[in-house]
């Protein structure tokens, strides 16, 4: 059996999962990863933040479960 260890980056107030990236481009797999965390932990909202950008506000994606 293959064991995969999942580690989310930040959990705020036991409500919002924040997943941090520093990627050249945002890929669909990052959203899928965040959705997996949301479903496994039964949370409603997550934020995907890419720090490899000139405009940090434009690189924050809200993901809802």
N, CA, C and O atoms as a GROMACS GRO file, in nm:
protein
  260
    1UNK      N    1   0.085  -0.119   0.000
    1UNK     CA    2   0.000   0.000   0.000
    1UNK      C    3   0.089   0.124   0.000
    1UNK      O    4   0.187   0.132   0.074
    2UNK      N    5   0.053   0.220  -0.083
    2UNK     CA    6   0.128   0.345  -0.094
    2UNK      C    7   0.074   0.444   0.008
    2UNK      O    8  -0.045   0.475   0.009
    3UNK      N    9   0.162   0.492   0.094
    3UNK     CA   10   0.121   0.589   0.195
    3UNK      C   11   0.163   0.729   0.149
    3UNK      O   12   0.280   0.754   0.121
    4UNK      N   13   0.066   0.818   0.142
    4UNK     CA   14   0.092   0.956   0.102
    4UNK      C   15   0.067   1.045   0.223
    4UNK      O   16  -0.038   1.038   0.286
    5UNK      N   17   0.164   1.127   0.254
    5UNK     CA   18   0.150   1.218   0.366
    5UNK      C   19   0.107   1.355   0.315
    5UNK      O   20   0.174   1.413   0.230
    6UNK      N   21  -0.004   1.405   0.366
    6UNK     CA   22  -0.055   1.536   0.326
    6UNK      C   23  -0.027   1.636   0.437
    6UNK      O   24  -0.051   1.608   0.554
    7UNK      N   25   0.023   1.751   0.399
    7UNK     CA   26   0.049   1.857   0.497
    7UNK      C   27   0.002   1.990   0.440
    7UNK      O   28   0.057   2.040   0.342
    8UNK      N   29  -0.098   2.045   0.503
    8UNK     CA   30  -0.142   2.176   0.459
    8UNK      C   31  -0.048   2.282   0.517
    8UNK      O   32   0.019   2.258   0.617
    9UNK      N   33  -0.045   2.398   0.454
    9UNK     CA   34   0.049   2.502   0.496
    9UNK      C   35   0.002   2.575   0.621
    9UNK      O   36   0.073   2.581   0.721
   10UNK      N   37  -0.120   2.632   0.616
   10UNK     CA   38  -0.171   2.710   0.729
   10UNK      C   39  -0.320   2.682   0.746
   10UNK      O   40  -0.394   2.676   0.648
   11UNK      N   41  -0.363   2.667   0.870
   11UNK     CA   42  -0.505   2.657   0.902
   11UNK      C   43  -0.536   2.774   0.995
   11UNK      O   44  -0.484   2.782   1.106
   12UNK      N   45  -0.622   2.866   0.949
   12UNK     CA   46  -0.653   2.988   1.023
   12UNK      C   47  -0.784   2.970   1.100
   12UNK      O   48  -0.888   2.942   1.041
   13UNK      N   49  -0.777   2.987   1.231
   13UNK     CA   50  -0.896   2.982   1.318
   13UNK      C   51  -0.978   2.855   1.297
   13UNK      O   52  -1.100   2.857   1.312
   14UNK      N   53  -0.911   2.745   1.262
   14UNK     CA   54  -0.977   2.616   1.238
   14UNK      C   55  -1.088   2.629   1.133
   14UNK      O   56  -1.184   2.552   1.135
   15UNK      N   57  -1.074   2.726   1.043
   15UNK     CA   58  -1.179   2.754   0.944
   15UNK      C   59  -1.128   2.761   0.801
   15UNK      O   60  -1.185   2.697   0.712
   16UNK      N   61  -1.022   2.836   0.777
   16UNK     CA   62  -0.973   2.863   0.642
   16UNK      C   63  -0.835   2.799   0.623
   16UNK      O   64  -0.743   2.819   0.702
   17UNK      N   65  -0.823   2.721   0.516
   17UNK     CA   66  -0.695   2.662   0.481
   17UNK      C   67  -0.624   2.755   0.382
   17UNK      O   68  -0.683   2.798   0.283
   18UNK      N   69  -0.499   2.786   0.412
   18UNK     CA   70  -0.419   2.870   0.323
   18UNK      C   71  -0.305   2.785   0.268
   18UNK      O   72  -0.223   2.733   0.343
   19UNK      N   73  -0.300   2.773   0.137
   19UNK     CA   74  -0.196   2.696   0.070
   19UNK      C   75  -0.104   2.794   0.000
   19UNK      O   76  -0.148   2.874  -0.082
   20UNK      N   77   0.025   2.788   0.032
   20UNK     CA   78   0.123   2.883  -0.019
   20UNK      C   79   0.206   2.821  -0.130
   20UNK      O   80   0.250   2.707  -0.120
   21UNK      N   81   0.227   2.898  -0.236
   21UNK     CA   82   0.308   2.854  -0.350
   21UNK      C   83   0.404   2.966  -0.391
   21UNK      O   84   0.381   3.083  -0.362
   22UNK      N   85   0.511   2.925  -0.459
   22UNK     CA   86   0.603   3.020  -0.521
   22UNK      C   87   0.635   2.963  -0.659
   22UNK      O   88   0.747   2.920  -0.686
   23UNK      N   89   0.535   2.964  -0.745
   23UNK     CA   90   0.544   2.898  -0.875
   23UNK      C   91   0.544   2.999  -0.988
   23UNK      O   92   0.486   3.106  -0.977
   24UNK      N   93   0.610   2.963  -1.097
   24UNK     CA   94   0.611   3.047  -1.217
   24UNK      C   95   0.469   3.064  -1.271
   24UNK      O   96   0.431   3.174  -1.312
   25UNK      N   97   0.391   2.956  -1.270
   25UNK     CA   98   0.252   2.962  -1.314
   25UNK      C   99   0.168   2.874  -1.224
   25UNK      O  100   0.215   2.771  -1.174
   26UNK      N  101   0.046   2.915  -1.202
   26UNK     CA  102  -0.044   2.837  -1.118
   26UNK      C  103  -0.102   2.724  -1.202
   26UNK      O  104  -0.150   2.746  -1.313
   27UNK      N  105  -0.097   2.605  -1.148
   27UNK     CA  106  -0.145   2.487  -1.219
   27UNK      C  107  -0.274   2.436  -1.156
   27UNK      O  108  -0.300   2.460  -1.038
   28UNK      N  109  -0.353   2.366  -1.235
   28UNK     CA  110  -0.480   2.312  -1.186
   28UNK      C  111  -0.459   2.216  -1.070
   28UNK      O  112  -0.546   2.202  -0.984
   29UNK      N  113  -0.345   2.149  -1.068
   29UNK     CA  114  -0.318   2.053  -0.961
   29UNK      C  115  -0.312   2.122  -0.824
   29UNK      O  116  -0.344   2.058  -0.723
   30UNK      N  117  -0.274   2.248  -0.818
   30UNK     CA  118  -0.268   2.320  -0.692
   30UNK      C  119  -0.409   2.341  -0.636
   30UNK      O  120  -0.430   2.330  -0.515
   31UNK      N  121  -0.503   2.372  -0.722
   31UNK     CA  122  -0.643   2.387  -0.680
   31UNK      C  123  -0.697   2.252  -0.634
   31UNK      O  124  -0.767   2.245  -0.533
   32UNK      N  125  -0.666   2.147  -0.707
   32UNK     CA  126  -0.711   2.013  -0.669
   32UNK      C  127  -0.653   1.971  -0.535
   32UNK      O  128  -0.721   1.907  -0.454
   33UNK      N  129  -0.528   2.006  -0.510
   33UNK     CA  130  -0.465   1.977  -0.382
   33UNK      C  131  -0.539   2.047  -0.268
   33UNK      O  132  -0.569   1.986  -0.166
   34UNK      N  133  -0.569   2.174  -0.287
   34UNK     CA  134  -0.642   2.250  -0.185
   34UNK      C  135  -0.782   2.194  -0.164
   34UNK      O  136  -0.828   2.184  -0.050
   35UNK      N  137  -0.849   2.157  -0.271
   35UNK     CA  138  -0.982   2.096  -0.258
   35UNK      C  139  -0.976   1.964  -0.181
   35UNK      O  140  -1.067   1.934  -0.104
   36UNK      N  141  -0.872   1.889  -0.201
   36UNK     CA  142  -0.854   1.764  -0.126
   36UNK      C  143  -0.841   1.793   0.022
   36UNK      O  144  -0.905   1.726   0.104
   37UNK      N  145  -0.761   1.891   0.059
   37UNK     CA  146  -0.747   1.930   0.200
   37UNK      C  147  -0.881   1.974   0.257
   37UNK      O  148  -0.918   1.935   0.368
   38UNK      N  149  -0.954   2.056   0.181
   38UNK     CA  150  -1.084   2.104   0.228
   38UNK      C  151  -1.180   1.988   0.255
   38UNK      O  152  -1.248   1.986   0.357
   39UNK      N  153  -1.183   1.893   0.163
   39UNK     CA  154  -1.275   1.779   0.178
   39UNK      C  155  -1.234   1.688   0.293
   39UNK      O  156  -1.319   1.645   0.371
   40UNK      N  157  -1.105   1.660   0.305
   40UNK     CA  158  -1.058   1.570   0.411
   40UNK      C  159  -1.079   1.629   0.550
   40UNK      O  160  -1.108   1.556   0.645
   41UNK      N  161  -1.065   1.760   0.562
   41UNK     CA  162  -1.080   1.826   0.691
   41UNK      C  163  -1.219   1.886   0.712
   41UNK      O  164  -1.245   1.947   0.815
   42UNK      N  165  -1.307   1.867   0.615
   42UNK     CA  166  -1.445   1.917   0.621
   42UNK      C  167  -1.449   2.068   0.647
   42UNK      O  168  -1.520   2.116   0.734
   43UNK      N  169  -1.370   2.139   0.567
   43UNK     CA  170  -1.368   2.286   0.574
   43UNK      C  171  -1.436   2.341   0.450
   43UNK      O  172  -1.445   2.272   0.348
   44UNK      N  173  -1.482   2.463   0.457
   44UNK     CA  174  -1.558   2.524   0.347
   44UNK      C  175  -1.475   2.609   0.253
   44UNK      O  176  -1.500   2.610   0.132
   45UNK      N  177  -1.374   2.680   0.307
   45UNK     CA  178  -1.303   2.780   0.226
   45UNK      C  179  -1.152   2.765   0.240
   45UNK      O  180  -1.099   2.737   0.348
   46UNK      N  181  -1.085   2.786   0.126
   46UNK     CA  182  -0.940   2.787   0.126
   46UNK      C  183  -0.889   2.898   0.037
   46UNK      O  184  -0.959   2.946  -0.052
   47UNK      N  185  -0.766   2.939   0.062
   47UNK     CA  186  -0.700   3.041  -0.019
   47UNK      C  187  -0.572   2.983  -0.075
   47UNK      O  188  -0.493   2.922  -0.003
   48UNK      N  189  -0.552   3.002  -0.204
   48UNK     CA  190  -0.432   2.960  -0.272
   48UNK      C  191  -0.354   3.086  -0.304
   48UNK      O  192  -0.403   3.172  -0.377
   49UNK      N  193  -0.232   3.098  -0.250
   49UNK     CA  194  -0.155   3.221  -0.264
   49UNK      C  195  -0.022   3.190  -0.333
   49UNK      O  196   0.053   3.103  -0.290
   50UNK      N  197   0.005   3.262  -0.443
   50UNK     CA  198   0.130   3.248  -0.515
   50UNK      C  199   0.218   3.370  -0.487
   50UNK      O  200   0.178   3.483  -0.517
   51UNK      N  201   0.336   3.347  -0.431
   51UNK     CA  202   0.425   3.456  -0.397
   51UNK      C  203   0.521   3.494  -0.509
   51UNK      O  204   0.592   3.594  -0.498
   52UNK      N  205   0.524   3.416  -0.615
   52UNK     CA  206   0.613   3.446  -0.727
   52UNK      C  207   0.541   3.535  -0.827
   52UNK      O  208   0.507   3.493  -0.938
   53UNK      N  209   0.518   3.660  -0.787
   53UNK     CA  210   0.441   3.753  -0.869
   53UNK      C  211   0.478   3.896  -0.833
   53UNK      O  212   0.536   3.923  -0.728
   54UNK      N  213   0.443   3.987  -0.923
   54UNK     CA  214   0.462   4.129  -0.895
   54UNK      C  215   0.344   4.187  -0.818
   54UNK      O  216   0.358   4.286  -0.747
   55UNK      N  217   0.227   4.124  -0.831
   55UNK     CA  218   0.105   4.174  -0.767
   55UNK      C  219   0.044   4.062  -0.683
   55UNK      O  220  -0.028   3.977  -0.734
   56UNK      N  221   0.074   4.062  -0.554
   56UNK     CA  222   0.029   3.954  -0.467
   56UNK      C  223  -0.123   3.947  -0.457
   56UNK      O  224  -0.179   3.838  -0.447
   57UNK      N  225  -0.190   4.060  -0.461
   57UNK     CA  226  -0.336   4.060  -0.451
   57UNK      C  227  -0.403   3.990  -0.570
   57UNK      O  228  -0.508   3.927  -0.556
   58UNK      N  229  -0.341   4.001  -0.686
   58UNK     CA  230  -0.396   3.938  -0.805
   58UNK      C  231  -0.365   3.788  -0.809
   58UNK      O  232  -0.421   3.716  -0.892
   59UNK      N  233  -0.279   3.741  -0.721
   59UNK     CA  234  -0.242   3.600  -0.724
   59UNK      C  235  -0.297   3.522  -0.604
   59UNK      O  236  -0.241   3.420  -0.566
   60UNK      N  237  -0.405   3.570  -0.548
   60UNK     CA  238  -0.476   3.498  -0.441
   60UNK      C  239  -0.605   3.444  -0.500
   60UNK      O  240  -0.686   3.518  -0.555
   61UNK      N  241  -0.623   3.313  -0.488
   61UNK     CA  242  -0.741   3.246  -0.541
   61UNK      C  243  -0.822   3.188  -0.426
   61UNK      O  244  -0.769   3.114  -0.343
   62UNK      N  245  -0.949   3.220  -0.421
   62UNK     CA  246  -1.041   3.165  -0.321
   62UNK      C  247  -1.100   3.037  -0.376
   62UNK      O  248  -1.150   3.034  -0.488
   63UNK      N  249  -1.095   2.931  -0.296
   63UNK     CA  250  -1.148   2.802  -0.337
   63UNK      C  251  -1.251   2.759  -0.233
   63UNK      O  252  -1.224   2.760  -0.113
   64UNK      N  253  -1.369   2.721  -0.280
   64UNK     CA  254  -1.476   2.679  -0.189
   64UNK      C  255  -1.509   2.532  -0.211
   64UNK      O  256  -1.508   2.482  -0.323
   65UNK      N  257  -1.539   2.466  -0.102
   65UNK     CA  258  -1.575   2.325  -0.106
   65UNK      C  259  -1.725   2.312  -0.109
   65UNK      O  260  -1.778   2.200  -0.114
   0.00000   0.00000   0.00000
